[in-house]
Structure formats: C-alpha cells, structure tokens
Amino acid sequence: MEHKLKFPHRFSRSGALSALGFLLALAALLAYPETVRQSVAQSIVYCLTALTPSLFPYMALASFAVRSPASAFLGRFLRKPVRWLFRLPGCCGVPVFMSFLGGYPAGARGASLLLEQGLITQEQAGRMLLFCVNPGLAFAVSFIGFGVLGSPRLGLLLFASVTLSGLLLGVITAFRAPLGPEPRPVEHPMPLAPALMASVRDASRSTLMMCACVVLFSGFTSILLGSGLYGILAAKLARTGLFSPFESAAVLAFLLEVTGGVGEAARFQCAGVFYAFGLAFGGLCVHLQVFSFFSEIPCKLWKFFLCRLVHGLMASGCFLLLGRLLPRGAVEALAPVGAGGGVFSGTLLGGGSLLLMCGAFLLLVEEGRKKAR
C-alpha cells in the first residue's frame, strides 16, 4: 500500500513571512559579505572590551540579590517605597533598584525570577517591564560619559535623567493599579554558595545572549547601510522637519540598537538630548533581550513600546531641565558633544577571558546536569 505525502492546502501567514525573511536575509548575506564581516568583527571587539566587563558583574549581582537570603533582608528597607510608589510587593524592591543601577536586562531578569518563584503575578511582572529597562550607572557614566563623550559629568547627567524619568514612569504606570497582599516569603531560601553559582550561571547566559544580539543587529545594520535602505529611511525621517539629516541617522540607529546609536550620535556630534532619548528607549536589540527572559511576555507589546517611547521623551525633558538647573559650566548640557577618548574601555584580553569563562562555566554546568541524570 502506497503512502502519499500530504501537504497542507493553506500555508500560515507567519510561515510565509518567516520563509520570506529567511530568503531575504540569505540574499543580503550573499550580496554584502565583506560589509557584514567587518561590522560583525567590530561588534565582537565591542562586546569583549566594553559590554561584557561592564555588565557581567551587575547581572550576577542582580541574580544573587533575588536568589539569596539578601533579597528578603534588603526588601525590608525597600518594601514601603516600592509598595506605595509602584504598588508592587516588597520582594520587587531589589530587582527594581538593580534595574536602574545594573543595566538593561537586570530588571527584566529579576522580574522573570520572581515570576518563576510565584512571588509576583503576571500583571505585576508586566508593569515592572514598563519602567525597569534602564542603561545602568556603568554603561551611562563609564562607557558613554567617559569613553565616548570624554565627560564623566555628562554621563552622570544622562544617568540621572534616565533614572528620574524611569521613576516617574513607574509611578505613572502604577496609577490605580491594585495593591495586593504581600506574598509569603520563600520558606527555605537558597544557601549562599548555590545562590552564587546560580547567579554566575544566570549572568553568563544573559551576557552571552546580549553579545549575540548586539552582533546580530550589527550585521543587520550593515546590510541596511550597504543596500542604501538606511539612508532612505533616515531621509524620510528628516523630511518630517523634526531632525536634521545627521540627527535622523542617529535617531534611527538608536531605535535599532543603543550602542550603534551612541556611535552615530558621537560621529555626527549630536546634542546630549539625543543620548538621553536613546538610552531611555533602549533600542529593539535590548527589547528582544528583555523578552527572551519570559516564555510568555507578561504585558501587551503596544503598551511596552509606548512606555519605551514615553520614557525616551521624558528622559530628554529631564536632561534639558537638569542641564539648566545645574551651575553654568558644570556639564556640557545643551551644546553638541563630540567623541572624547577611546570608544572602547577595558582590554581585549580581559573581556575575552571573561566571555570565555562564561562559556566554559555553562558547559561545565550542563555536563554536571547530564551526569546527575
């Protein structure tokens, strides 16, 4: 008896779009191989020398604060502010704090861990995502302020602007939100040593995922540049009259990937307000990293992107306001800024060693799990 292969009569729209995207990406890689290669190589150097050394310690610390008994202890001091300002349980205090201090994925990772442990609801995790996406102190001050703009004080002003606007956004999103009861604390918190190792594992995975996303978007941006689509989109944005052609190119870069936006803004000597908007918005690359921590995104996408846009506009306003309130000459607040010192901080050897240790640690953990089975 012969068996005939049966094919579906109707193809899903998502399948057709995925196939079309695959074919277009394949054609673009074949059409611009050298452009993509150079861009990917530069982004890997950036990941090794700037991104990994700056964010890995904060990612590990954020995970440790949630997994270890430190979360319950520190939560006592942060319970009332977090509960009455953001209408969130006290256990969210440390992740909220780390989201402003530790960098973009820290808050999202903390929210996902609390959701996995059943300490917060889906609605509360979704509200955390609306305002817990921030660049962090090290990225804003050390990398952008000192490394790119040559002014740590300007980096500190950017950090203060994004943080203040993020806090205001958290208060706004909590308006009329239900104030539920405090969840029961974990009866048997993870001991210090296992919590530390689990935190290193979380930070390793998060750092590798971040670097991979940056490399991917770098290649994608190089294709847009090589094909001329990037210039066309920037020109259409400039025709709105809101930005100059150079500013339009920087804004478009910020919308795609924040580090690329920083480089474009520095190259075109854009005003500091553009950095404030880009850092608060985060870029599509950061957004995908945030979504990767959740099996199901706990908030509506339109609400998430709307809050990213509102956060960017509020950060720009805070930057201008703080720049005028500070004494004259304290910061280069309203004047265009150019590139300062070296764009990359740290050393290639140190960043590469840390990234290799992340990968080795993940392999060892996975091997240990297989043996345990």
N, C-alpha and C positions, 0 to 999 in steps of 0.2 A: 504494500500500500504506500503510495507516494504521499509525502507530506509537503505541502506547498507553504512557502513563507507568506505570511500575511502582513501587509503594511497598512498602517492607519490611513484612512481616506482623507482625514483632515489633520493638518500639522498645527501645532500650537503656535500662537503668536510669539511667545517667549522663545521657543525653539528656533523659529525662523530668524528672530532678531539676534540670538546668540550665534547662529551659524553665519549671519551676515557680518557681525562684529569680528568673528574669527577670521573670515576671509579677508576683510579689510585690514585687520592687524597683520596678517601674514603678508599681504601685498605691500604694506607700508614697511615692514621689516626688510623685505627683499629690495624695495626701492631705495631705502636710505640706510644701508647697513653701517657705513662709516660714521654718519651723524649720530646714530643710536649708540654705537660703540663708544664714541668719545664722551657722550653725555652720561652714559651709564658708568664709565670709568671715573668721571669726575664726581658723580654722586656717591660712589663707593668710597672714595677718598674722604668725602664729607662725612659719611656715616662713621668711618673709622676714627677720624680725628676730632669730630665735634659732637655728633649726635650721641654715639654710644658712651663716651666718657662723661657727658653732661647729664644724661637722663637715666642711665642704668642704676646708679646708687639711689636716686629718688624713687624709681619704680620698685626696687627691692624694699626700701623703707616703707613705702605706702602699703605694700602687701603684708609686710611684717606687722605694721600697726593694726591691720584688720584681723590677721590670723592669730596673733599672740594675745596674752592677757593684757597687754598695754592698751588695747582698744577699750576695754571696759574701764580701766583706770583713768585714762585721759578723757573718756567720754563723760565722766562725771563733771569735768570742768567746762566741757563744750555743750552739755546737754541743753541747758536753758537757752543759750543764744541760738543754737541750731533749731530748737523746738519752736521758739517764738518768732524768729526771723524767717525761717524757711519752712516751718511746720513739718519738720522731719524728726524721726526718733533720734535719741541721743547717740545711738551707735553710729549714726551718719556723721558725727562731728569730726572724727579723724579723717575719713575719706574726703569730706568737704574741704577741710583745712589743707590736705595734701594736694587736692585738685588745683588750688591756687599757688602752692609752693613747688610742687614736684613736676609739673609739666602736663601736657595734653592728656595722655592716656591714664594718668594716675587716678583721677576721679572716676573715670568710667570703669577702671578695673576694680576700684573699691566698691562701687555700686553693684557690679556684677557679683563680687564675692558675697556681699551682704544679701543679695537676692538668692544666690545659691544656698546660703545658710538659712534662708527663711526668716531673716531678721527684718526685712522690709518688703513691702508689697510691690507689685508691678507698677502701680501708679507712682509710688514714691521713687522707684528707680528711674522711671521716665522723667520725673521732674528734676532729679539730680542731673540727668544728661542735658537738660536745657541750660544749665548755668555752670556746670562743673567741667567745662572744656576750656582750659586756660594754658598759656605758654609756660608758666613757671618762672621762678626767680633766676635760675641758672641760665636758661635759654634767653630771657629778655635782657638781663644785665651783662652776663659774661660774654655770651656769643654775639648778640646783636649790638648791645651798647658798646662794649669794649672792642670786640673783634671786628665788627663790620663798620660801625659808625665812629669808632675812636672816641667815644664819650660814655663812660660808665654812668654818669649822672643822667644822661639822656636815656640810657637803658633802664635806669631806675624809674624815671618818669613814665616810660612806656609800661613798665610793670605795674606801677601804681594806678595808671589809667585803666588798664585792662582789669586789674583786680577790683577797683572801685566799681566799675561798670558791671562786672560779673556779680558782685554782691548785690547791687541794685536790681539786677535781672533776677537773681534768686528770690529777692523779696517780692518782686512783681509777679513771678510765676507762682508764688505761694499764696497769692491773694485768694481768699475764700476756699482754699484747699482744706480738706478735712483734717483735723488734728486727732489722729487715732491714739490708742493707748500705747504705752511703751512696750516693746517686745520683751519677752523673757530673755535674760542673758544666757549665753551658752553655759550649760552646767559644767562641762569639762573642756575648758579651752585647751588649745594645742600647746604642749610644752614648748619651752624656748628653742631648744635645738631643732626639733621637727619644724617649728614655725619658721625658723631662719632658713632651713633648707628649702621649704616650700616657697618662701619668699624669693629666694635666689632662682628657683625654677620658674616662678611667675615672671620675674624680671627678665630672665633670659629669653623666654618665649616672646614677651612683649617687645623687647629690644630688637630681636631678630625680625619680628613682624613689622616693626616700624621701619627698620632699614630696608626691608624688602619692598615696602610700599613706596618709600622715597625713591628707590632705584627704578621701580616700575613707572612711577609718574615722571621721573626724569626722562626716561626713554620715550614716553608718550608725548611729553612737551617738545622734545627734539623733533619728533615726527611732524607735529603741528608747525614748528618753525621751518623745517625743511620743505614742507609742502606749500608754505605760504598761507595756510589757514589761520595761523596765529596772527599774522599781520592783518588779514581781512577782518577777523573778529575785533582786534584792537581798533582798527579804523572805524568800524561800525559803532563801537563804544564811544569813540572820540566825537562822532557826529552828533551825539546827544547834547554836546556842549557842556557836559559836566566836568570833563577832564581834557587835558591836552593829550596829543598822541602818545607821548612818553609816559604820562601818568596812566593812560588807558592800558598800555602794555604792562605796567606794574600791577594795576588792579586785577587784570586778567590772570597774571601769574599768581597773585595771592589767592584768587578764587580756586585755582587748581592745587597749588602746593605752597605752603607758607615759606619754606626755605628758598624756593625758587623766586617767590615774590620779594623776599628780602634782598636777594641778589639783583633782581631787576630794579627795585627801588633805589638801591645804592648806586647802581650803574647809571641811572638816569637822574640821580640827585633829587629824588622826590622829597617833599616835606615830611616831617616826622609824623604828621597826622595819618599818612598812608600806612605807616608801620603799625600805628595803633589799631587801625581798622583791620589790617591783615592778620595781626596777632590774635585779635579777638575772634575774628571769623574762623580762622583755623585752616581753611582750605579743604577741598574734597579728599585729599590724601589722608589728613587727620581724621576726617569724618568716617572714612572706611575703617580706619584703625579702631575707632571707638565702637563701631558696630560689630567688629569682629569678636568682642568680648561677650556678646549675647547671642544665644541660639535664636532668640526672637527679640527684635528691637522693642523695648518697653514703652516707646512713645511714638506718636504719629510723625511720619517723616516731614510733612509740611510744617508742623509745629517746631520740630528740631531745627530745620533750615531757617525758618522765620526768626527764631531766637538767636541763631548764629548771626543773621544779618542785623538784628536789633543790637546785639552785643557789640558788633563792629562799629555801628553808628554811635552808640553810647560811649564806647572807648575813645572814638575820635573827638567827641564833645568834651569828655573828661580831660583828654590830653591838651586841648586848646585852653580849657578853663584853668587847669593846674599850671600850665605854662605862663598864663597871665598873672596868676596869683603869686607865683614864686618871684623872688627878687631878680631884677634885671641882671643878666649875665650869669645866673646860676645854671641855666641849661640853654641849649640852642633849640628852643621850643618851637618857634614859628618860622625860622629860616630854613631853607632847603639844606639837607645834610648830604654829605658825600661819603664815600668809603674811607674808613680810617685805616687801622692797621690791617694785618692779615685776616683774610676771611675765615680761615680755619684756626681753631685753637687746639692745644694739646699736641701730641705727637702721633705720627702714623704707627710707630711701633707699639705705643701704649694702647691706642684704640684697637689696633688689630689683635693684640694679645687678649684684651678684654672680650672682644667679639668671638675669638676662637675658644676662649674659656666658656663662654655662654653655650656655644655649640657642643663642646665636649661634655659639659655638665648635662645637657639634655640627652645626649647619647647614653651617658652613664646611668641616668635615672631610668630611661626607657629599658636599658639592658637589665637593670635591677628588678624592674617590674616583671619582665619576662621570666627571670629566674624564680621570682617569688611565686609565679603561677605554676 
